[in-house]
């Protein structure tokens, strides 16, 4: 009487593709992408990291030496890294769920950014936000910085439906079977 299905990789192809970049003031598309790539890992096997790194020129990925990583978890809903530039400067970079990242920023316009997140999500995109925070050379790197960030922008990814999914769901509904989709995505993304 009921089928529960995962979304990503089951109902969708499971191959994210970067579709849109919305940089914050003072940031351009390339800078936003390079910044977000600093917080992505080749070894994570995360489709989002894979799509992000695939869209990033290799030189941009190597813009700093990673000193610490605070990996994505469902509880924290973001990934943060601390990188050191060639000049010795340190930078914390965080990427993840927009509501989490925006809460870490000193953004007066968070309502406007939340509206942009909703716009992309309502079109079926998986949306992440990215932000940075300069660190002093004597700041501890064993504790994740959780405030004082400056928003770099939003990235929106597409994950197309698998061929035949619409028809399969329609067939189930016609047969009286309730179909429930399970996902950790933004509710508007799931609804779309």
N, C-alpha and C positions, 0 to 999 in steps of 0.2 A: 504493500500500500504506500510505501514511501522509499525514496532513494535519496541518500545524502551523498553529495559529491564534492570533492575538493575542486577549487576553481583552477588555480595555476597549474598548468601542465596536464590537466585532465579535461576540463571544459575548454581551456585555451591551449595554444600551442606550447606554452612554457618557454618561449623565446622572446624575451623582452627586447625592444628596440627603442633607443632614445628618439623621441619624436619632437619634443619642444624644449627650448631653453628660455627661461625668463630671468635674466640677470637683474640684480638690485642696482641702485644708483652707484655709479663709480666702478662698475664691473661690466665686462663685455662677455659675449657668448663663450669665447675661447677661455677667458679667465675663469668663468664659472665652471666650465667643464674640467679644466686643469685642477681647480681647487677641489671639486668633488672627487676627482680621481685619486687625490692624495689620501682620501679616506676609504678607498676601495682596495680589496685584496685579491690577488690572483688565486690564492689558495683557499678562498672562502667557498667556492663552488656555488655561490649565490647568483642566480640569473640576473639580478639587478647589477651586481658588481661586474659580471661578465659583459653586460650590455654597455655599462659605463666605460669600462676599459676598452672595449671594441671601438667606441666612438672617440677615444682620446688618442691624440698623437703620442707616440712613445716618449718623445722628449719631455712632454708635459708630466708624464707619470714619474719621471726621475727628478722632479724639481726639489726634492729634499730627502734627507735621511730620516727614516722613521725611528723615533726614540721610544715611543710607547703606543700601545693599541688597547682600546677599550671596545671590544667587539659588540656587535649588535646582539641584543637579546629582546625577547618579546616584552619583558618588563621595562627595559630602558628605551626601546624603540628607536635607537640611534646607534651609530658607530662613531667613535671619536679617536683621532690619532694626534700625536704630538710629533711634529717634524722639525728638523733643523736644516736651515738653508746653508748654502756654501759660505755665506758671510757670518755664520754662527747664530743668526737670529732664530728664534723658536716661534712656532705657530701651532695652535690647537685648531683642528679642523673637525667639524662634526657634520654628519649627513644622516638623514633618516626621516621619520614621520614628521610632516610639517608642523603639526601642533606641538610636538616635543621640541623641535629645533627652534621654532618661533618663541617658545616659552623661555629659551635660554638667551634670547637676543634682547638688545636694548632698542627694539623697534617700536617707534610711536605709531607706525602704520600697519600693525599686525592685523587689523581688521581688513585692510585692503588686500594684504597677502593671503589671508584666509579666504577671501572672495575668489582670488585667482586659483587657489587650491581647489575650491569647490567647483569652479568652472572646468578645470581640467578633469577632475574626478568624475563630474557628471557626464563627460564625454567618454568615460571608460578608461581613462589613463591612470596608471600608478604614478603617484606624485611624491617626490622627496624634496626636502629643503636642505640647503647646505649653508653653513656659517663658519666664520673664522674668529679667532681671538689671539692677538699677539701675546706672547709670554716673555717674561724677563728671564735672563739666563740663569738666575738662581731660583726660579719657580720650581716646585717639586713636580716631577713627571710620573710619580707613582699614584697620583690621585687625579681623577678625571675632572677637568674644569667644567662646571655646569651652569655658569652664568657669565655675562659680560661679552657675549659674542656679537658679531656684526653679520647680518644676513648677506650671503653672497647671491642667493637666488633660488629658483625652483627648477627642477628637471622633471619632465613628464614622459613616461614610457608607455608604449603600446605592447599588448600581448594579444594577438588576434585569436578569435575563436577557432577551434579545430573545425575542419570540414565535417559536416553532418551533425554537429551538436544541436543546432536549432531544430532540425528535423527530429532528432532523437528525443529531445525534451518535449516537443510537440506530440510525438507519438505516446510518450509516457503519460502526458496530461490527458490525451484522448482516451487512454486506457484506464483513467481514474487513479493513476499513480501520482502522488505528490512528490515533486522534485525540490530538494533543499540544497542550496549551494553553500559550502563552508569556505570562508576566506578570512584572512587577516587584513585584507585591503580596506581602504577607506570605504565607509558605507555607500557613498555616492558612486564610487568605482564599481562596487558590487552590484548596485542597482542598475547601472548602465549595462 
